[in-house]
Amino acid sequence: MDCRKIYLIKETPICYDSTACFMKEIRQALESLQIETVEGNSPEKDSADAVIGINSKWIQQKNSNGKYLADELQIPFFQIILDHPLYHHELLQVPLQNYHVICLDHKHKKYIEEYYPDIKSVTVMTLSIHAEQNLLENFDEYWDKKEVDLLFTGTYTSTAMLRKKWDRLPESIRGEVWELAQRMVENPAKTQEEVLLEMIAEHPAAPVITKERFREAMSWYFLADTYASAFYREKVITALLQAGITIETVGHGWDDFAQLNGISRSQETLLRSHGETPYEKTAALMKKARVCLNVQPWFKAGIHDRIITAMGQGSCVMSDSTPWLQKIFGEKESIFFYQLEQGDQVPELYFQMMKYEKEMKERAKAGYILATEQFSWENQIRNSWKKSQIRL
């Protein structure tokens, strides 16, 4: 179908107002593609050719007859999810007639296609924020003005506090979820579903688990995914501080990091927190940074937005490696990679980067070109719609 007018669902912003920021960028990109947009809380019939929501709960709403409001529109609904599908189980299982999903990771895509067969299409799109313009004209001068050596943007989640949450789980699954989390930490290249399937295969005599049951278990076991991500984020930041490296952070929770991780007072002074910062202002802080650290949430075939946002500000990215990131960025040498299970060696990589600043600057420049050309909102939205068979 031709898609000339799109309705954008407006909901309460979450996560440092990032969802509101993303929706603003999507709206601007659509309008640059000559697509009319309307924003509101609930579209009416014949008000648009398609509807877009981000982690949207609107799709759960029904009319007085028990029919979903989204079905009454008789047009495609596109749900953008910002995490692993296991965190959105309730939304993904809503049985809409014309339901499409845009996710951030190719393994997330595969998971949705396997366990949510009612979804009509699944496509992958990388999120970012509007890039700084025209940096290549005076990139050396721009680089020399950067005043922060190392920056990390993201919430601090304590593994110790997560461990306490295990006590709130039903006793029947508590041990299994903990074992799952530990196996994920030991095998950081694997997703939660891959490790859980391995655990199930070790008990061939057990009753067969249906796909519906498996996706419910994945949702119940969400603490495993949360814990594995938090474990390595904690490990990398601790290693940097213990090596005497100053790191500036943006996000909730960092004021408690030193106390919860046994960081000495002298090392504690190296951790400089900007606290909770609106997402739109995060790019301004990245603009000042030479190096932006990335520790992927448990994405194994996708790109977190902090990578593209940092590149769009002309910063050099240091990130844990996955085959997918290597495929996209490795050949262009735009990222310095480390292995997640060797997080204690990140300081050595950082010292090498700072020693060869010319190479670091060249990779930052290559990253900027890649982000602005390949990952612009306009290109990604155009490609996502093409893959979803919606003609702009």
C-alpha positions as CSV (number, residue, x, y, z in Angstrom):
1,M,0.0,0.0,0.0
2,D,1.0,3.6,-0.5
3,C,1.9,5.3,2.8
4,R,1.5,9.1,2.6
5,K,0.3,10.0,6.1
6,I,1.5,8.4,9.3
7,Y,0.0,8.7,12.8
8,L,2.6,8.8,15.6
9,I,1.4,7.5,19.0
10,K,2.3,10.0,21.7
11,E,2.8,8.3,25.1
12,T,4.6,9.2,28.4
13,P,8.3,9.5,27.6
14,I,10.6,6.9,29.3
15,C,14.3,6.4,29.8
16,Y,15.7,9.9,30.0
17,D,13.0,11.0,27.5
18,S,14.7,8.9,24.8
19,T,11.4,7.7,23.3
20,A,10.2,11.3,22.9
21,C,13.5,12.2,21.2
22,F,13.4,9.2,18.9
23,M,9.8,10.0,17.9
24,K,10.8,13.6,17.2
25,E,13.6,12.4,14.9
26,I,11.4,9.9,13.2
27,R,8.8,12.6,12.5
28,Q,11.4,14.9,11.0
29,A,12.8,12.1,8.9
30,L,9.4,11.2,7.6
31,E,8.5,14.8,6.7
32,S,11.9,15.1,4.9
33,L,10.7,12.1,2.8
34,Q,7.5,14.0,2.0
35,I,5.4,11.9,4.4
36,E,2.7,13.8,6.3
37,T,2.7,13.0,10.1
38,V,0.1,13.5,12.8
39,E,0.9,13.0,16.5
40,G,-1.6,12.2,19.2
41,N,-2.8,9.7,21.8
42,S,-5.2,7.7,19.7
43,P,-5.9,7.8,15.9
44,E,-9.3,7.7,14.4
45,K,-10.5,5.7,11.4
46,D,-9.3,7.1,8.1
47,S,-6.9,9.5,9.8
48,A,-3.7,7.9,8.5
49,D,-2.3,5.2,6.3
50,A,-0.2,3.6,9.1
51,V,0.5,4.1,12.8
52,I,3.8,4.0,14.6
53,G,4.4,3.5,18.3
54,I,7.5,3.0,20.5
55,N,7.0,0.4,23.2
56,S,3.4,1.4,22.8
57,K,0.7,0.1,25.2
58,W,-2.0,1.8,23.1
59,I,-2.4,-1.5,21.1
60,Q,-3.9,-3.1,24.2
61,Q,-6.9,-0.8,24.2
62,K,-10.3,-2.1,23.2
63,N,-13.6,-0.5,22.5
64,S,-16.8,-1.3,24.3
65,N,-17.4,-4.3,22.1
66,G,-14.1,-5.9,23.1
67,K,-12.4,-5.2,19.7
68,Y,-8.9,-3.7,19.6
69,L,-8.9,-0.1,18.6
70,A,-5.9,-0.8,16.3
71,D,-7.9,-3.4,14.4
72,E,-10.8,-0.9,13.8
73,L,-8.4,1.3,11.8
74,Q,-7.7,-1.5,9.2
75,I,-4.2,-0.1,8.5
76,P,-0.7,-1.3,9.5
77,F,0.5,-0.7,13.1
78,F,4.3,-0.5,13.5
79,Q,5.6,-1.2,17.0
80,I,9.2,-0.1,17.6
81,I,10.7,-2.1,20.5
82,L,13.9,-0.9,22.2
83,D,14.9,-4.0,24.1
84,H,14.9,-7.8,23.7
85,P,11.4,-9.0,22.8
86,L,11.3,-10.9,26.2
87,Y,10.7,-7.5,27.9
88,H,7.7,-6.8,25.6
89,H,5.9,-10.2,25.7
90,E,2.6,-8.7,26.7
91,L,2.7,-6.2,23.8
92,L,3.9,-8.7,21.2
93,Q,1.2,-11.3,22.0
94,V,-1.7,-8.9,21.3
95,P,-3.5,-10.6,18.4
96,L,-3.8,-7.6,16.0
97,Q,-4.8,-8.2,12.4
98,N,-2.0,-6.0,10.8
99,Y,0.8,-5.9,13.4
100,H,4.4,-5.2,12.3
101,V,7.5,-4.9,14.5
102,I,10.7,-2.9,14.1
103,C,13.5,-4.0,16.5
104,L,17.1,-3.3,17.0
105,D,18.8,-6.7,16.6
106,H,18.7,-9.4,14.0
107,K,18.5,-12.1,16.6
108,H,15.6,-10.3,18.2
109,K,14.0,-10.4,14.7
110,K,14.6,-14.2,14.4
111,Y,13.1,-14.6,17.9
112,I,10.0,-12.7,17.1
113,E,9.5,-14.6,13.9
114,E,9.9,-17.9,15.7
115,Y,7.7,-17.3,18.8
116,Y,5.2,-14.6,17.7
117,P,3.8,-16.0,14.3
118,D,0.9,-13.5,14.3
119,I,3.3,-10.6,13.7
120,K,3.0,-9.8,10.0
121,S,6.6,-8.6,9.5
122,V,9.7,-7.9,11.5
123,T,12.5,-5.5,10.4
124,V,15.7,-4.2,12.0
125,M,16.5,-0.5,12.4
126,T,19.3,1.1,14.3
127,L,18.4,4.1,16.4
128,S,20.4,7.2,16.6
129,I,20.2,11.0,17.2
130,H,20.7,13.8,14.8
131,A,24.4,14.0,13.9
132,E,26.6,17.1,14.2
133,Q,26.7,18.7,10.8
134,N,29.6,19.4,8.5
135,L,32.4,18.0,10.8
136,L,34.6,16.9,8.0
137,E,35.3,20.4,6.8
138,N,37.4,21.2,10.0
139,F,37.6,17.8,11.7
140,D,41.1,18.3,13.1
141,E,40.1,21.6,14.7
142,Y,36.9,20.1,16.0
143,W,38.8,17.1,17.5
144,D,41.3,19.4,19.3
145,K,38.5,21.1,21.1
146,K,37.3,17.9,22.8
147,E,38.0,18.2,26.5
148,V,36.8,14.8,27.9
149,D,39.0,11.8,27.4
150,L,36.5,9.0,28.3
151,L,32.7,9.0,28.6
152,F,30.1,6.3,29.3
153,T,26.4,7.0,28.9
154,G,23.9,4.5,30.4
155,T,22.2,3.5,33.7
156,Y,24.2,1.8,36.4
157,T,22.4,-1.3,37.6
158,S,24.0,-3.1,40.6
159,T,24.5,-6.8,40.3
160,A,24.3,-7.0,44.1
161,M,20.8,-5.3,44.1
162,L,19.7,-7.6,41.2
163,R,20.8,-10.6,43.3
164,K,18.4,-9.6,46.0
165,K,15.6,-9.6,43.5
166,W,16.1,-13.3,43.1
167,D,14.5,-13.7,46.5
168,R,11.2,-12.3,45.1
169,L,11.1,-14.9,42.3
170,P,8.8,-17.9,42.8
171,E,10.8,-20.6,44.5
172,S,10.0,-23.0,41.6
173,I,12.1,-21.0,39.1
174,R,14.6,-19.2,41.3
175,G,17.5,-21.6,40.9
176,E,16.9,-22.1,37.2
177,V,17.0,-18.4,36.5
178,W,20.2,-18.0,38.5
179,E,21.8,-20.9,36.6
180,L,20.7,-19.3,33.3
181,A,22.3,-15.9,34.3
182,Q,25.6,-17.6,35.3
183,R,25.7,-19.5,32.0
184,M,25.1,-16.3,30.1
185,V,28.0,-14.6,31.9
186,E,30.2,-17.6,31.1
187,N,29.1,-17.6,27.4
188,P,28.7,-13.9,26.5
189,A,28.4,-14.6,22.8
190,K,25.1,-16.3,23.4
191,T,21.6,-14.9,23.8
192,Q,19.3,-15.8,26.7
193,E,17.1,-17.9,24.4
194,E,20.2,-19.8,23.1
195,V,21.4,-20.7,26.6
196,L,17.9,-21.6,27.8
197,L,17.4,-23.9,24.9
198,E,20.7,-25.6,25.7
199,M,19.5,-26.1,29.3
200,I,16.3,-27.6,28.1
201,A,18.1,-30.0,25.8
202,E,20.0,-31.3,28.7
203,H,16.8,-32.9,30.0
204,P,15.4,-34.9,27.1
205,A,13.1,-36.8,29.3
206,A,11.2,-33.7,30.4
207,P,7.9,-32.8,28.8
208,V,8.1,-31.0,25.5
209,I,7.8,-27.2,26.0
210,T,5.6,-25.4,23.5
211,K,6.6,-22.2,21.8
212,E,3.9,-20.4,23.8
213,R,5.3,-21.8,27.0
214,F,8.9,-21.0,26.0
215,R,8.2,-17.3,25.3
216,E,6.4,-17.0,28.6
217,A,9.4,-18.5,30.4
218,M,11.7,-16.1,28.6
219,S,9.7,-13.2,30.0
220,W,9.6,-14.7,33.5
221,Y,13.4,-15.2,33.4
222,F,14.2,-11.5,32.4
223,L,16.5,-11.1,35.3
224,A,19.1,-13.3,33.6
225,D,19.4,-10.9,30.7
226,T,19.5,-7.9,33.0
227,Y,22.1,-9.5,35.3
228,A,24.4,-10.6,32.5
229,S,24.5,-7.1,31.0
230,A,25.0,-5.5,34.4
231,F,27.8,-7.9,35.3
232,Y,30.0,-6.9,32.4
233,R,29.2,-3.2,32.6
234,E,30.3,-3.3,36.3
235,K,33.4,-5.3,35.4
236,V,34.6,-2.9,32.6
237,I,34.0,0.3,34.7
238,T,35.7,-1.2,37.7
239,A,38.8,-2.2,35.7
240,L,39.1,1.3,34.2
241,L,38.9,2.9,37.7
242,Q,41.4,0.5,39.2
243,A,43.8,1.3,36.4
244,G,43.7,5.0,37.4
245,I,41.6,6.1,34.4
246,T,39.2,9.0,34.8
247,I,35.7,8.2,33.3
248,E,32.7,10.5,33.1
249,T,29.3,8.9,33.3
250,V,25.8,10.0,32.3
251,G,22.8,8.2,33.8
252,H,21.1,7.0,36.9
253,G,22.8,5.2,39.7
254,W,26.5,6.1,39.3
255,D,26.7,7.9,42.6
256,D,26.4,4.5,44.3
257,F,28.9,2.6,42.1
258,A,32.0,3.1,44.3
259,Q,30.3,2.0,47.5
260,L,28.7,-1.1,45.9
261,N,32.0,-2.2,44.2
262,G,34.6,-1.7,46.8
263,I,36.3,1.2,45.0
264,S,38.9,3.0,47.0
265,R,38.5,6.7,47.8
266,S,41.3,7.7,45.4
267,Q,39.7,5.7,42.6
268,E,36.2,7.0,43.5
269,T,37.4,10.5,42.5
270,L,38.1,9.3,39.0
271,L,34.4,8.5,38.5
272,R,32.7,11.8,37.6
273,S,28.9,11.5,37.3
274,H,26.7,13.9,35.4
275,G,23.7,12.2,36.8
276,E,20.4,11.7,35.0
277,T,20.5,13.7,31.8
278,P,17.8,14.1,29.1
279,Y,18.6,12.0,26.1
280,E,18.7,14.9,23.7
281,K,21.5,16.6,25.8
282,T,23.6,13.4,25.9
283,A,24.8,14.1,22.4
284,A,26.2,17.5,23.5
285,L,28.3,15.6,26.2
286,M,29.5,13.1,23.6
287,K,30.5,16.0,21.4
288,K,33.1,16.9,24.1
289,A,34.5,13.3,24.4
290,R,37.4,11.8,22.5
291,V,36.4,8.3,23.5
292,C,32.9,7.0,24.1
293,L,32.7,3.6,25.8
294,N,30.1,1.1,24.8
295,V,29.2,-2.0,26.7
296,Q,26.4,-3.6,24.7
297,P,23.2,-4.5,26.4
298,W,22.8,-8.2,25.6
299,F,22.5,-7.3,21.8
300,K,24.4,-10.0,19.8
301,A,23.4,-9.0,16.3
302,G,22.5,-5.3,16.6
303,I,23.9,-1.9,17.2
304,H,23.1,0.1,20.3
305,D,22.2,3.7,19.7
306,R,25.1,5.0,21.8
307,I,27.5,3.8,19.1
308,I,25.8,5.7,16.3
309,T,25.2,8.8,18.4
310,A,28.8,8.9,19.5
311,M,30.0,8.5,15.9
312,G,27.6,11.3,14.9
313,Q,29.4,13.6,17.3
314,G,32.8,12.8,15.9
315,S,33.9,10.7,18.9
316,C,35.9,7.5,18.8
317,V,34.0,4.4,20.0
318,M,35.5,1.7,22.2
319,S,33.1,-1.3,22.3
320,D,32.8,-5.0,23.1
321,S,32.9,-7.0,20.0
322,T,30.3,-9.2,18.4
323,P,30.4,-10.9,15.0
324,W,27.7,-8.5,13.8
325,L,29.5,-5.4,14.9
326,Q,32.7,-6.7,13.3
327,K,30.9,-7.2,10.1
328,I,29.5,-3.7,10.0
329,F,32.4,-1.7,11.4
330,G,35.5,-3.9,11.4
331,E,36.4,-3.6,7.8
332,K,36.1,0.2,7.9
333,E,38.2,0.3,11.1
334,S,35.9,2.8,12.8
335,I,35.7,1.2,16.3
336,F,38.3,-0.1,18.8
337,F,37.0,-3.5,19.9
338,Y,37.6,-5.5,23.0
339,Q,36.3,-9.0,24.1
340,L,33.6,-8.9,26.7
341,E,35.0,-11.8,28.7
342,Q,38.3,-10.0,28.8
343,G,36.8,-6.8,30.3
344,D,39.7,-6.5,32.7
345,Q,42.0,-5.8,29.7
346,V,40.0,-2.7,28.6
347,P,42.4,-0.3,30.3
348,E,45.3,-1.6,28.2
349,L,43.3,-1.0,25.1
350,Y,42.4,2.5,26.3
351,F,46.1,3.4,27.0
352,Q,47.0,2.2,23.5
353,M,44.3,4.4,22.0
354,M,45.4,7.5,23.8
355,K,49.1,6.7,22.9
356,Y,48.2,6.8,19.2
357,E,45.8,9.7,19.0
358,K,46.2,10.1,15.3
359,E,44.8,6.7,14.6
360,M,42.0,7.3,17.1
361,K,41.1,10.5,15.3
362,E,41.1,8.7,11.9
363,R,38.7,6.1,13.3
364,A,36.5,8.8,14.7
365,K,36.3,10.4,11.3
366,A,35.6,7.1,9.6
367,G,32.8,6.4,12.1
368,Y,31.3,9.9,11.5
369,I,31.2,9.2,7.8
370,L,29.6,5.8,8.3
371,A,27.0,7.1,10.8
372,T,25.9,10.0,8.7
373,E,25.8,8.1,5.4
374,Q,24.6,4.6,6.3
375,F,22.7,5.2,9.5
376,S,20.8,8.5,8.9
377,W,17.2,8.3,10.0
378,E,16.0,9.0,6.4
379,N,17.9,6.0,5.0
380,Q,16.9,3.6,7.7
381,I,13.2,4.5,7.6
382,R,13.2,4.2,3.9
383,N,14.9,0.8,4.1
384,S,12.6,-0.4,6.9
385,W,9.5,0.5,5.0
386,K,10.9,-1.1,1.9
387,K,11.5,-4.4,3.7
388,S,8.0,-4.2,5.2
389,Q,6.5,-3.8,1.7
390,I,5.1,-0.4,2.5
391,R,5.7,2.1,-0.4
392,L,6.6,5.6,0.6
